[in-house]
Amino acid sequence: MWNIDLYSIKNEEQFYLKKFESGGYDIILKVVVFDLGGTLMQYVGMPYSWEDFYYKGFEKIIREFRYPVSQDVVEKSFQMLKEFNPRIHYREVEYSAEYIFTKILEPWHMDIPVQSCIEAFWRGLRLKAEIYPETINVLQKLKEKDYTIAALTDLPSAMPDEIFRRDILELLDYFDYYVSSTVAGYRKPNCKGLQMISERFSFPITELIFIGDEEKDRRTAINANCKFIWVQHTEKNKGSIDSLYELLQVLE
């Protein structure tokens, strides 16, 4: 169980000094960083890797623009999109949705704007974003305690930032800084995003607290040499917590 001592420090501003006995480190906690998917929200019913849903996106493009294309061409684009999927083919470098769709739709020989195709593709997947029930309350309580809150998230492969941000609109006001893999140019476990957050607030990266649900989140924290809190809403591993409410207890 987490064991934390709280002290009050007055300097130019108020800091919270809390001790994580389990890790053996005294850390001044001022900036907490949240992963999003699987930590604060989820896409309902979506598996670990989304490749089986790609066909729905391609079908939506075909129907919406009434564009005839053979199944062989669709299959070629499907395989190309799988190549970009980091759940299948590991990569840390991020590619924009425009870049990916320009590549995978080359065999279609379309004169339709790629941005229109991207929007149609993602509408075809009919994703349903769900904010976990306790998320808003926990973020509000952290704000009341004067925490600076940042977000660091890997976008679903080939999803534009603006589409994802629409899906988490009710969370954005709670973030003092939002960094996606597109913004950073890298995906986790590369710690570029944490470096950007550290620089944004002129705050030592080693004193950040990163909160996530996956092994790659833990590895990101290790690469940054910062503290990590593992939140798992379903299967709880040793050293993890299973509720964001428990996070509040950890940070008290």
Contacts in CASP RR format, 6 or more apart in sequence:
PFRMAT RR
TARGET T0000
AUTHOR 0000-0000-0000
METHOD contacts of the structure
MODEL  1
MWNIDLYSIKNEEQFYLKKFESGGYDIILKVVVFDLGGTLMQYVGMPYSW
EDFYYKGFEKIIREFRYPVSQDVVEKSFQMLKEFNPRIHYREVEYSAEYI
FTKILEPWHMDIPVQSCIEAFWRGLRLKAEIYPETINVLQKLKEKDYTIA
ALTDLPSAMPDEIFRRDILELLDYFDYYVSSTVAGYRKPNCKGLQMISER
FSFPITELIFIGDEEKDRRTAINANCKFIWVQHTEKNKGSIDSLYELLQV
LE
1 22 0 8 1.000
2 20 0 8 1.000
2 21 0 8 1.000
2 22 0 8 1.000
2 241 0 8 1.000
2 249 0 8 1.000
2 250 0 8 1.000
3 19 0 8 1.000
3 20 0 8 1.000
3 21 0 8 1.000
3 22 0 8 1.000
4 18 0 8 1.000
4 19 0 8 1.000
4 20 0 8 1.000
4 21 0 8 1.000
4 250 0 8 1.000
4 251 0 8 1.000
4 252 0 8 1.000
5 18 0 8 1.000
5 19 0 8 1.000
5 21 0 8 1.000
6 16 0 8 1.000
6 17 0 8 1.000
6 18 0 8 1.000
6 252 0 8 1.000
7 16 0 8 1.000
7 17 0 8 1.000
7 18 0 8 1.000
8 14 0 8 1.000
8 16 0 8 1.000
8 17 0 8 1.000
9 15 0 8 1.000
9 16 0 8 1.000
9 17 0 8 1.000
9 28 0 8 1.000
14 146 0 8 1.000
15 28 0 8 1.000
15 29 0 8 1.000
15 30 0 8 1.000
16 28 0 8 1.000
16 29 0 8 1.000
16 30 0 8 1.000
16 145 0 8 1.000
16 146 0 8 1.000
16 147 0 8 1.000
17 26 0 8 1.000
17 27 0 8 1.000
17 28 0 8 1.000
17 29 0 8 1.000
18 27 0 8 1.000
18 29 0 8 1.000
18 251 0 8 1.000
19 25 0 8 1.000
19 26 0 8 1.000
19 27 0 8 1.000
20 27 0 8 1.000
20 227 0 8 1.000
22 239 0 8 1.000
23 227 0 8 1.000
25 227 0 8 1.000
27 207 0 8 1.000
27 209 0 8 1.000
27 227 0 8 1.000
28 207 0 8 1.000
29 147 0 8 1.000
29 207 0 8 1.000
29 209 0 8 1.000
29 251 0 8 1.000
30 147 0 8 1.000
30 148 0 8 1.000
30 201 0 8 1.000
30 203 0 8 1.000
30 207 0 8 1.000
31 147 0 8 1.000
31 148 0 8 1.000
31 149 0 8 1.000
31 150 0 8 1.000
31 197 0 8 1.000
31 201 0 8 1.000
31 203 0 8 1.000
31 207 0 8 1.000
31 208 0 8 1.000
31 209 0 8 1.000
32 142 0 8 1.000
32 147 0 8 1.000
32 148 0 8 1.000
32 149 0 8 1.000
32 150 0 8 1.000
32 208 0 8 1.000
32 209 0 8 1.000
32 211 0 8 1.000
32 251 0 8 1.000
33 149 0 8 1.000
33 150 0 8 1.000
33 151 0 8 1.000
33 152 0 8 1.000
33 194 0 8 1.000
33 197 0 8 1.000
33 208 0 8 1.000
33 209 0 8 1.000
33 210 0 8 1.000
33 211 0 8 1.000
34 40 0 8 1.000
34 149 0 8 1.000
34 150 0 8 1.000
34 151 0 8 1.000
34 152 0 8 1.000
34 211 0 8 1.000
34 212 0 8 1.000
35 151 0 8 1.000
35 152 0 8 1.000
35 153 0 8 1.000
35 188 0 8 1.000
35 210 0 8 1.000
35 211 0 8 1.000
35 212 0 8 1.000
35 213 0 8 1.000
35 214 0 8 1.000
35 217 0 8 1.000
36 151 0 8 1.000
36 153 0 8 1.000
36 168 0 8 1.000
36 171 0 8 1.000
37 43 0 8 1.000
37 153 0 8 1.000
37 213 0 8 1.000
38 212 0 8 1.000
38 213 0 8 1.000
38 214 0 8 1.000
38 233 0 8 1.000
39 211 0 8 1.000
39 212 0 8 1.000
39 213 0 8 1.000
39 217 0 8 1.000
39 231 0 8 1.000
40 131 0 8 1.000
40 132 0 8 1.000
40 135 0 8 1.000
40 139 0 8 1.000
40 168 0 8 1.000
40 171 0 8 1.000
40 244 0 8 1.000
41 129 0 8 1.000
41 130 0 8 1.000
41 131 0 8 1.000
41 132 0 8 1.000
41 135 0 8 1.000
41 167 0 8 1.000
41 168 0 8 1.000
41 171 0 8 1.000
42 129 0 8 1.000
42 130 0 8 1.000
42 132 0 8 1.000
43 127 0 8 1.000
43 128 0 8 1.000
43 129 0 8 1.000
43 130 0 8 1.000
43 156 0 8 1.000
43 167 0 8 1.000
44 128 0 8 1.000
44 129 0 8 1.000
44 130 0 8 1.000
45 128 0 8 1.000
46 53 0 8 1.000
46 127 0 8 1.000
48 87 0 8 1.000
49 85 0 8 1.000
49 87 0 8 1.000
49 88 0 8 1.000
50 85 0 8 1.000
50 87 0 8 1.000
50 125 0 8 1.000
50 156 0 8 1.000
50 157 0 8 1.000
51 78 0 8 1.000
51 81 0 8 1.000
51 82 0 8 1.000
51 85 0 8 1.000
51 88 0 8 1.000
53 125 0 8 1.000
54 78 0 8 1.000
54 81 0 8 1.000
54 82 0 8 1.000
55 74 0 8 1.000
55 78 0 8 1.000
56 124 0 8 1.000
56 125 0 8 1.000
56 126 0 8 1.000
57 120 0 8 1.000
57 121 0 8 1.000
57 122 0 8 1.000
57 123 0 8 1.000
57 124 0 8 1.000
57 125 0 8 1.000
58 74 0 8 1.000
58 77 0 8 1.000
58 78 0 8 1.000
58 121 0 8 1.000
59 124 0 8 1.000
60 120 0 8 1.000
60 121 0 8 1.000
60 123 0 8 1.000
60 124 0 8 1.000
60 125 0 8 1.000
61 67 0 8 1.000
61 117 0 8 1.000
61 120 0 8 1.000
61 121 0 8 1.000
62 68 0 8 1.000
62 69 0 8 1.000
62 74 0 8 1.000
64 120 0 8 1.000
64 123 0 8 1.000
65 110 0 8 1.000
65 112 0 8 1.000
65 116 0 8 1.000
65 117 0 8 1.000
65 120 0 8 1.000
67 108 0 8 1.000
67 110 0 8 1.000
67 112 0 8 1.000
69 108 0 8 1.000
73 107 0 8 1.000
73 108 0 8 1.000
76 107 0 8 1.000
77 104 0 8 1.000
77 105 0 8 1.000
77 107 0 8 1.000
77 108 0 8 1.000
80 103 0 8 1.000
80 104 0 8 1.000
81 100 0 8 1.000
81 104 0 8 1.000
81 157 0 8 1.000
81 158 0 8 1.000
82 88 0 8 1.000
82 89 0 8 1.000
83 89 0 8 1.000
84 91 0 8 1.000
84 95 0 8 1.000
84 100 0 8 1.000
84 103 0 8 1.000
84 104 0 8 1.000
84 157 0 8 1.000
84 158 0 8 1.000
85 157 0 8 1.000
86 154 0 8 1.000
86 157 0 8 1.000
86 187 0 8 1.000
87 157 0 8 1.000
91 187 0 8 1.000
92 186 0 8 1.000
92 187 0 8 1.000
92 188 0 8 1.000
92 189 0 8 1.000
92 190 0 8 1.000
93 185 0 8 1.000
93 186 0 8 1.000
93 187 0 8 1.000
94 155 0 8 1.000
94 181 0 8 1.000
94 182 0 8 1.000
94 184 0 8 1.000
94 185 0 8 1.000
94 186 0 8 1.000
94 187 0 8 1.000
96 160 0 8 1.000
96 182 0 8 1.000
97 118 0 8 1.000
97 158 0 8 1.000
97 159 0 8 1.000
97 160 0 8 1.000
97 182 0 8 1.000
98 114 0 8 1.000
98 115 0 8 1.000
98 118 0 8 1.000
98 160 0 8 1.000
100 157 0 8 1.000
100 158 0 8 1.000
101 114 0 8 1.000
101 117 0 8 1.000
101 118 0 8 1.000
101 121 0 8 1.000
101 158 0 8 1.000
102 114 0 8 1.000
105 114 0 8 1.000
105 117 0 8 1.000
110 117 0 8 1.000
118 158 0 8 1.000
118 160 0 8 1.000
119 163 0 8 1.000
121 158 0 8 1.000
122 159 0 8 1.000
122 160 0 8 1.000
122 163 0 8 1.000
127 167 0 8 1.000
129 167 0 8 1.000
129 168 0 8 1.000
131 168 0 8 1.000
131 170 0 8 1.000
131 171 0 8 1.000
132 233 0 8 1.000
132 244 0 8 1.000
134 243 0 8 1.000
134 244 0 8 1.000
134 245 0 8 1.000
135 171 0 8 1.000
135 244 0 8 1.000
136 170 0 8 1.000
136 171 0 8 1.000
136 174 0 8 1.000
138 244 0 8 1.000
138 245 0 8 1.000
138 247 0 8 1.000
138 248 0 8 1.000
139 149 0 8 1.000
139 171 0 8 1.000
139 174 0 8 1.000
140 174 0 8 1.000
141 248 0 8 1.000
142 149 0 8 1.000
142 248 0 8 1.000
142 251 0 8 1.000
143 149 0 8 1.000
143 174 0 8 1.000
145 251 0 8 1.000
147 251 0 8 1.000
148 176 0 8 1.000
148 201 0 8 1.000
148 203 0 8 1.000
149 174 0 8 1.000
149 175 0 8 1.000
149 176 0 8 1.000
150 175 0 8 1.000
150 176 0 8 1.000
150 177 0 8 1.000
150 178 0 8 1.000
150 179 0 8 1.000
150 197 0 8 1.000
150 200 0 8 1.000
150 201 0 8 1.000
151 171 0 8 1.000
151 175 0 8 1.000
151 177 0 8 1.000
151 178 0 8 1.000
151 179 0 8 1.000
152 179 0 8 1.000
152 180 0 8 1.000
152 184 0 8 1.000
152 188 0 8 1.000
152 193 0 8 1.000
152 194 0 8 1.000
152 197 0 8 1.000
152 210 0 8 1.000
152 220 0 8 1.000
153 164 0 8 1.000
153 179 0 8 1.000
153 180 0 8 1.000
153 181 0 8 1.000
154 180 0 8 1.000
154 181 0 8 1.000
154 187 0 8 1.000
154 188 0 8 1.000
154 216 0 8 1.000
155 161 0 8 1.000
155 164 0 8 1.000
155 180 0 8 1.000
155 181 0 8 1.000
155 182 0 8 1.000
156 164 0 8 1.000
160 182 0 8 1.000
161 180 0 8 1.000
161 182 0 8 1.000
161 183 0 8 1.000
164 180 0 8 1.000
165 172 0 8 1.000
165 178 0 8 1.000
172 178 0 8 1.000
176 201 0 8 1.000
177 197 0 8 1.000
177 200 0 8 1.000
177 201 0 8 1.000
179 193 0 8 1.000
179 196 0 8 1.000
179 197 0 8 1.000
181 187 0 8 1.000
181 188 0 8 1.000
183 193 0 8 1.000
183 196 0 8 1.000
184 190 0 8 1.000
184 192 0 8 1.000
184 193 0 8 1.000
184 196 0 8 1.000
185 192 0 8 1.000
186 192 0 8 1.000
186 193 0 8 1.000
188 216 0 8 1.000
188 217 0 8 1.000
188 219 0 8 1.000
188 220 0 8 1.000
189 216 0 8 1.000
189 217 0 8 1.000
189 219 0 8 1.000
189 220 0 8 1.000
189 222 0 8 1.000
189 223 0 8 1.000
190 220 0 8 1.000
190 223 0 8 1.000
191 205 0 8 1.000
191 220 0 8 1.000
191 221 0 8 1.000
191 223 0 8 1.000
191 224 0 8 1.000
194 205 0 8 1.000
194 208 0 8 1.000
194 210 0 8 1.000
194 220 0 8 1.000
194 221 0 8 1.000
194 224 0 8 1.000
194 226 0 8 1.000
195 205 0 8 1.000
195 224 0 8 1.000
197 203 0 8 1.000
197 205 0 8 1.000
197 208 0 8 1.000
198 204 0 8 1.000
198 205 0 8 1.000
198 208 0 8 1.000
205 224 0 8 1.000
205 225 0 8 1.000
205 226 0 8 1.000
206 224 0 8 1.000
206 225 0 8 1.000
206 226 0 8 1.000
207 226 0 8 1.000
207 227 0 8 1.000
208 224 0 8 1.000
208 226 0 8 1.000
208 227 0 8 1.000
209 226 0 8 1.000
209 227 0 8 1.000
209 228 0 8 1.000
209 229 0 8 1.000
209 251 0 8 1.000
210 217 0 8 1.000
210 220 0 8 1.000
210 221 0 8 1.000
210 224 0 8 1.000
210 226 0 8 1.000
210 227 0 8 1.000
210 228 0 8 1.000
210 229 0 8 1.000
211 228 0 8 1.000
211 229 0 8 1.000
211 231 0 8 1.000
211 247 0 8 1.000
212 218 0 8 1.000
212 228 0 8 1.000
212 229 0 8 1.000
212 230 0 8 1.000
212 231 0 8 1.000
213 230 0 8 1.000
213 231 0 8 1.000
213 232 0 8 1.000
213 233 0 8 1.000
217 228 0 8 1.000
217 230 0 8 1.000
218 228 0 8 1.000
218 230 0 8 1.000
220 228 0 8 1.000
221 227 0 8 1.000
221 228 0 8 1.000
222 228 0 8 1.000
229 241 0 8 1.000
229 247 0 8 1.000
229 250 0 8 1.000
230 237 0 8 1.000
230 239 0 8 1.000
230 240 0 8 1.000
230 241 0 8 1.000
231 240 0 8 1.000
231 241 0 8 1.000
231 242 0 8 1.000
231 243 0 8 1.000
231 244 0 8 1.000
231 247 0 8 1.000
232 240 0 8 1.000
232 241 0 8 1.000
232 242 0 8 1.000
233 242 0 8 1.000
233 243 0 8 1.000
236 242 0 8 1.000
241 247 0 8 1.000
241 250 0 8 1.000
END
